Amino acid sequence: MALGTGDYLVIAVYLLAITAFGSWFARFQKTTKDYFLTDRSVPWWAICFTIVATETSTLSFIGVPASAYTGNMTFLQLALGYVIGRVLVSLVLLPAYFRGDLFTSYELLQRRFGTSVKTTAALIFLITRSLADGIRLFATALVIAVVTGVPVPWTVVILGAAMIVYTVRGGVSAVIWTDVVQMFVYVAGAIVVFFALLSRVPGGWAEVVSIGSAAGKFVFLDLSWDPLKIYTLWAGIIGGVALTLATHGTDQYLVQRLLSARSPREASLGLVLSGFVVFAQFVLFLTIGVLLFAYYQHAPVPTLGRTDEILPTFIVTHLSGGVAGFIVAAIVAAALSPSLNAMAATTVNDFYKKYWHPDADEATLMRLSRHATIGWGVVQLAVALGAQWMDRSVLDAGLSVLSLTSGPVLGAFLVGVLSRSIKARSMLVGMSAGLVVLVWLWGAGSVGWTWYTFIGASVSALGAFAFSPFDRSRPAGGPVLS
């Protein structure tokens, strides 16, 4: 069964509506402070929802159910680390961001260490986000290709163009407020899938519990110390906390959302609450995976190119009358939370204003900001097109990219906030050591990706402290952060 005319109409209307809604915010973009920070006007509840939508991409919508379909619910151990990590971000890092008129998280490193550490961290962010969000875009295109038959490259271009248009025009306001709308769209889509599956399992929920229990699908704790296992209690809590400290506490993509809040208190409230919303959301996604497993014990299992296709294949073969179109629109909603505005903010504030034109006027900065948004959008399109040849889960691929590179940056932020003595040269040595160790571990395949951020941050911090007694350079930064 293929999508009907009504399904295609629903998808087209949604794409046009969300693009128009995002573009509407162009009327409010007068300065770079409006374009990058919404002039700090976002309430706590919108901060909560935009953070949830930002980290809940198509990787989660199709990848998390697939992980339960093939495995169990041990992914929740990582989500538990996410909750704890948010509390630590609000206590340790968030206060420092509101002690000044910051546009990007990396300006905080400028104050502590000077230019070299800040530039290194900003470059890592730009490279990492290009790769991770290119994979996110590919994941969405993969779903659309499965359910529509439209080739992946064309799907990438169409989705990427919509993403670029409303981000270029509406700035971060468009991103945040479309996030709020899209979170409710994709959660509604997940709920529709839940009940559609449940209604098709003979015996209903009792049968799901029976089949799932017998197959170990409801197992959510794994106390193993095996470093190669991705989802264990220790990797989930330690790795999840470290990854959250990195993504929500140092990565401009999410820090930009926090800096857009009305006050530090509202930023903190939205951040912490988002952890509990995300945890509940992952419970829903994992349960959908168990429902898929139970359903296919009573129905022929489809032939799949990759496990990630199990949910979109069910949607296109079993849902009709516009319902499939709505679910596909929900999957698109989970993807269209772009990092392009955050990347443009880093490009303009951490590079252009620093190295090329410190005294540029607002008209020049606004023009360059939009050009940078388009440029990074094209880069992510290229990554998405190249991701077609990956042979691994899109969920693991996207998260491992973030984990592999974010550790050294997290190490720099934690040392900068918690220590007064470490200088820039020592910190660069520590970050280099962290990157070398992570690349070696990745190549050797000796630990799961959930440990990458913790190891990278630890090695970077310890390396900085170890080199510090030999560092005779002058302090390069301004006042300490704590």
C-alpha positions in Angstrom: 0.0 0.0 0.0 1.3 3.5 -0.9 0.3 6.9 0.4 -2.9 8.3 -1.1 -3.6 11.8 -2.4 -4.9 12.9 1.0 -1.7 11.8 2.6 0.4 13.8 0.2 -1.9 16.8 0.6 -1.4 16.7 4.4 2.4 16.6 4.1 2.5 19.4 1.6 0.1 21.6 3.6 2.2 21.0 6.7 5.5 21.9 5.0 4.0 25.0 3.5 2.3 26.1 6.8 5.4 25.6 9.0 7.6 27.4 6.5 5.1 30.3 6.3 4.8 30.4 10.1 8.5 30.5 10.6 9.0 33.2 7.9 6.3 35.4 9.6 8.9 36.2 12.3 11.0 38.0 9.8 9.1 41.2 10.6 10.6 41.2 14.1 14.2 40.7 13.1 15.7 44.2 13.2 19.1 43.6 14.9 21.4 40.6 15.5 20.1 40.5 19.1 16.6 39.9 17.7 17.9 37.4 15.1 20.0 35.3 17.4 18.4 35.8 20.9 14.8 37.0 20.3 15.8 40.0 22.5 15.6 37.6 25.4 11.8 37.4 25.5 10.9 33.6 25.6 8.9 32.3 28.6 10.0 29.2 30.6 7.4 26.9 29.1 8.5 27.7 25.5 12.1 27.1 26.6 11.0 23.7 27.9 9.2 22.7 24.7 11.9 24.1 22.3 14.6 22.1 24.1 12.5 18.9 23.9 11.9 19.5 20.2 15.5 20.4 19.5 16.9 17.1 20.9 14.0 14.9 19.7 14.8 14.6 16.1 13.8 12.0 13.5 16.8 10.0 14.9 14.6 9.6 18.1 11.3 9.2 16.4 12.3 6.2 14.2 15.6 5.1 15.9 14.3 4.7 19.5 11.3 2.5 18.5 13.7 0.5 16.3 16.1 0.0 19.3 13.2 -1.5 21.4 12.0 -3.6 18.4 15.4 -5.3 18.1 16.4 -5.0 21.8 14.7 -3.7 24.9 14.1 -0.5 26.9 17.7 -0.1 28.3 17.9 3.2 26.3 16.0 4.7 29.3 19.1 4.5 31.4 20.6 7.1 29.1 17.5 9.3 29.4 17.9 9.1 33.2 21.4 10.6 32.8 19.8 13.3 30.7 17.6 14.4 33.6 20.4 14.5 36.1 22.7 16.3 33.7 20.1 19.1 33.2 20.1 19.8 37.0 23.9 20.1 36.9 23.8 22.4 34.0 21.4 24.7 35.7 23.6 24.8 38.9 27.1 24.9 37.4 27.0 26.5 33.9 23.8 28.4 33.5 24.6 31.2 36.0 27.8 32.1 34.1 25.9 32.6 30.9 23.7 35.4 32.4 26.7 37.3 33.8 27.0 39.5 30.7 25.6 40.2 27.3 26.6 37.0 25.6 25.5 35.9 22.1 27.2 32.5 22.1 28.4 30.0 24.7 32.0 30.3 23.4 32.2 33.9 24.4 32.4 32.6 27.9 35.6 30.7 27.1 36.9 34.0 25.6 36.6 35.7 29.0 38.3 32.9 30.8 41.0 31.6 28.4 41.2 34.1 25.6 40.9 33.6 21.9 42.7 30.3 21.3 40.5 28.0 23.4 37.3 29.8 22.4 38.2 29.5 18.7 39.0 25.8 19.1 35.7 25.1 20.8 33.7 27.1 18.2 35.3 25.2 15.4 34.5 21.9 17.0 30.9 23.0 17.3 30.6 24.0 13.7 32.1 20.7 12.4 30.2 18.5 14.8 26.8 20.1 14.2 27.3 20.0 10.4 27.8 16.2 10.7 25.2 15.4 13.3 22.5 17.5 11.8 23.3 16.4 8.3 22.7 12.8 9.6 19.4 14.0 11.2 18.3 15.4 7.9 19.2 12.2 6.1 17.2 10.2 8.7 14.1 12.2 7.9 14.7 11.9 4.1 15.0 8.1 4.6 11.6 8.0 6.2 10.0 10.1 3.5 11.7 8.0 0.8 10.4 4.7 2.3 6.8 5.9 2.5 6.6 7.9 -0.7 9.1 6.3 -3.1 10.6 9.7 -3.7 14.4 9.2 -3.9 16.4 10.2 -0.9 18.4 13.0 -2.6 15.3 14.8 -3.8 13.7 14.5 -0.3 16.9 15.9 1.3 16.8 18.9 -1.0 13.1 19.6 -0.4 13.3 19.3 3.4 16.6 21.2 3.5 15.1 24.1 1.4 12.1 24.5 3.7 14.4 24.4 6.8 16.7 27.1 5.3 13.9 29.4 4.1 12.2 29.8 7.5 15.4 29.9 9.5 17.0 32.6 7.2 13.9 34.8 7.3 12.7 34.3 10.9 15.9 33.8 12.9 15.9 32.1 16.2 12.4 33.3 16.9 11.2 31.2 14.0 13.2 28.2 15.2 11.9 28.4 18.8 8.2 29.0 18.1 8.1 26.4 15.3 9.7 24.0 17.8 6.9 24.6 20.2 4.3 23.8 17.5 6.2 20.9 16.1 6.7 19.2 19.5 2.9 18.8 19.8 2.6 17.7 16.2 5.1 14.8 16.6 3.9 13.7 20.0 0.4 13.6 18.6 1.7 11.5 15.7 3.4 9.1 18.1 0.2 8.7 20.1 -1.7 7.9 16.9 0.8 5.3 16.0 0.6 3.8 19.5 -3.2 3.3 19.3 -3.0 2.2 15.7 -0.6 -0.6 16.6 -2.5 -1.5 19.8 -5.7 -2.0 17.9 -4.0 -4.4 15.5 -2.5 -6.7 18.1 -4.9 -9.6 18.8 -5.6 -9.6 22.5 -4.7 -6.0 22.9 -2.4 -4.7 25.7 -2.4 -8.0 27.6 -0.9 -9.8 24.6 1.7 -7.0 24.2 2.7 -7.5 27.8 2.8 -11.2 27.4 4.9 -11.2 24.2 7.1 -8.3 25.4 7.8 -9.9 28.8 8.7 -13.3 27.2 11.1 -11.6 24.8 12.7 -9.4 27.5 11.4 -6.2 25.8 10.5 -4.5 29.1 14.0 -4.8 30.6 15.3 -1.3 31.3 18.2 -1.9 33.7 21.5 -3.4 32.7 24.1 -3.5 35.5 26.9 -4.8 33.2 30.3 -3.1 33.4 31.2 -4.1 29.9 32.5 -0.9 28.3 31.4 -2.1 24.8 27.8 -2.2 25.8 26.1 1.1 24.8 23.1 1.1 27.2 24.0 0.1 30.8 23.1 1.8 34.0 26.7 3.1 34.4 27.1 4.2 30.8 23.6 5.7 30.9 24.1 7.8 34.1 27.7 8.7 33.7 27.7 9.0 30.0 24.2 10.6 29.9 25.2 13.2 32.4 28.4 14.1 30.6 26.6 14.2 27.2 23.9 16.5 28.6 26.5 18.8 30.2 28.1 19.1 26.8 25.0 19.4 24.6 22.9 21.5 27.0 25.6 23.3 28.8 28.2 24.1 26.2 26.9 23.5 22.7 25.6 26.7 21.1 22.7 24.9 19.5 21.0 24.4 22.9 22.6 27.2 24.9 21.2 29.7 22.4 17.7 28.6 23.5 18.6 29.2 27.2 20.1 32.6 26.4 16.8 33.6 24.8 14.9 33.2 28.1 13.5 36.1 30.0 15.7 35.4 33.0 18.1 32.8 34.4 15.3 31.4 36.6 13.0 30.8 33.6 15.9 29.3 31.6 16.7 26.9 34.5 13.0 26.0 35.0 12.5 25.2 31.3 15.7 23.3 31.1 15.0 21.0 34.1 11.4 20.3 33.2 12.4 19.4 29.7 14.3 16.5 31.1 11.2 14.9 32.6 9.2 15.6 29.4 12.0 13.9 27.3 12.1 10.9 29.6 8.3 10.4 29.3 8.6 10.8 25.5 11.2 8.1 25.3 9.0 5.8 27.3 6.3 6.4 24.6 8.7 5.8 21.7 10.2 2.6 23.3 6.7 1.3 24.0 5.9 1.8 20.3 8.9 -0.4 19.5 7.5 -3.1 21.8 4.1 -2.8 20.1 5.8 -3.2 16.7 7.5 -6.4 17.9 4.2 -7.8 19.3 2.3 -6.9 16.1 4.8 -8.6 13.9 4.5 -11.9 15.9 1.1 -12.1 14.3 1.8 -10.7 10.9 4.5 -11.2 8.2 7.7 -9.3 9.0 8.4 -6.9 6.1 11.7 -7.0 4.2 13.8 -4.1 5.4 16.9 -2.5 4.1 17.8 -1.4 7.6 16.1 -1.8 11.0 15.4 2.0 11.2 12.8 1.4 8.4 10.5 -0.7 10.6 8.2 2.2 11.8 7.9 4.0 8.5 7.2 0.7 6.8 4.3 0.0 9.2 2.9 3.5 8.6 2.8 3.3 4.9 1.5 -0.3 4.7 -1.2 -0.1 7.4 -2.4 3.5 7.8 -4.5 5.4 5.3 -7.1 8.1 4.9 -4.7 11.0 5.6 -3.5 9.3 8.8 -0.2 8.2 7.3 0.3 11.7 5.9 -0.2 13.1 9.4 2.4 10.7 10.8 4.9 11.5 8.1 4.3 15.2 8.8 5.0 14.5 12.5 8.3 12.8 11.6 9.1 15.9 9.5 8.3 18.0 12.5 10.8 16.1 14.6 13.5 16.9 12.0 12.9 20.6 11.4 14.5 22.1 14.4 17.6 23.4 12.7 20.9 24.4 14.2 21.6 26.8 11.3 20.8 30.0 13.3 23.1 28.8 16.1 25.9 28.1 13.6 25.4 31.5 12.0 25.6 33.2 15.4 28.9 31.4 16.1 30.2 32.3 12.7 29.4 36.0 13.0 30.2 36.6 16.7 33.1 34.2 17.3 34.9 34.6 13.9 33.7 37.5 11.7 33.5 40.2 14.4 36.6 38.9 16.1 39.0 38.5 13.2 37.6 40.4 10.3 35.4 43.4 11.1 35.0 44.1 14.9 33.2 47.4 14.1 30.7 46.2 11.5 27.3 47.9 11.6 24.0 46.1 12.2 23.0 46.1 8.5 26.3 44.3 7.6 26.0 41.9 10.5 22.3 41.0 9.6 23.2 40.5 5.9 26.2 38.2 6.9 24.0 36.3 9.4 21.6 35.4 6.7 24.3 34.4 4.3 26.0 32.3 7.0 22.6 30.5 7.7 22.3 29.6 4.0 25.9 28.5 3.8 25.6 26.1 6.7 22.3 24.9 5.4 24.1 23.9 2.1 26.8 22.1 4.2 24.2 20.1 6.1 22.5 19.2 2.8 25.9 17.8 1.5 26.4 15.8 4.7 22.8 14.4 4.4 23.4 13.3 0.8 26.7 11.6 1.8 25.1 9.8 4.8 23.2 7.5 2.4 26.2 5.2 2.5 26.2 4.7 6.3 25.8 1.0 7.3 24.8 1.6 11.0 21.8 2.8 13.0 21.1 6.5 12.3 20.3 6.9 16.0 23.7 5.6 17.1 25.5 7.4 14.3 24.0 10.8 15.2 24.6 10.5 18.9 28.1 9.1 18.5 29.2 12.1 16.4 28.1 14.4 19.2 29.7 12.3 21.9 33.0 11.9 20.1 33.8 15.6 19.8 31.9 17.2 22.7 34.1 15.8 25.5 37.1 18.1 25.1 34.9 21.2 24.8 33.0 20.2 28.0 36.4 19.7 29.7 37.4 23.3 28.8 34.1 24.7 30.1 34.3 22.8 33.4 37.9 23.8 34.0 37.1 27.4 33.1 34.2 27.5 35.5 35.6 25.5 38.4 39.3 26.5 38.3 41.1 29.8 38.6 44.7 28.7 37.8 44.6 26.8 34.5 45.9 28.9 31.5 45.0 28.8 27.8 48.0 26.8 26.7 47.5 24.1 29.3 43.8 23.9 28.3 44.7 23.5 24.7 47.1 20.7 25.6 44.4 19.0 27.6 41.8 19.3 24.8 44.3 17.9 22.3 45.0 15.0 24.6 41.3 14.4 24.9 40.8 14.4 21.1 43.7 12.0 20.6 42.4 9.5 23.2 38.9 9.6 21.8 40.0 9.1 18.2 42.1 6.2 19.4 39.2 4.6 21.3 36.9 5.1 18.4 39.4 3.5 16.0 40.0 0.6 18.4 36.3 0.1 19.1 37.2 -0.6 22.8 34.3 1.4 24.4 30.7 2.2 23.5 29.9 5.8 22.3 28.0 6.5 25.5 31.4 6.8 27.3 33.0 9.1 24.8 32.0 12.5 26.3 32.9 11.5 29.8 36.3 10.2 28.8 37.0 13.2 26.5 36.1 15.7 29.2 38.0 13.8 31.9 41.2 13.4 29.8 41.0 17.1 28.7 40.7 18.4 32.3 43.3 16.1 33.7 45.7 16.8 30.9 45.3 20.6 31.5 46.1 20.2 35.2 49.0 17.9 34.4 50.6 20.3 32.0 49.9 23.4 34.2 53.1 23.2 36.3 55.1 23.5 33.0 53.0 26.3 31.6 55.0 29.6 31.8 52.7 31.6 29.6 50.7 34.6 30.7 47.0 34.3 31.5 45.1 35.2 28.3 41.6 35.6 29.5 39.6 38.1 31.6 38.0 37.5 35.0 37.2 34.0 36.2 33.7 32.7 35.8 32.9 31.7 39.3 
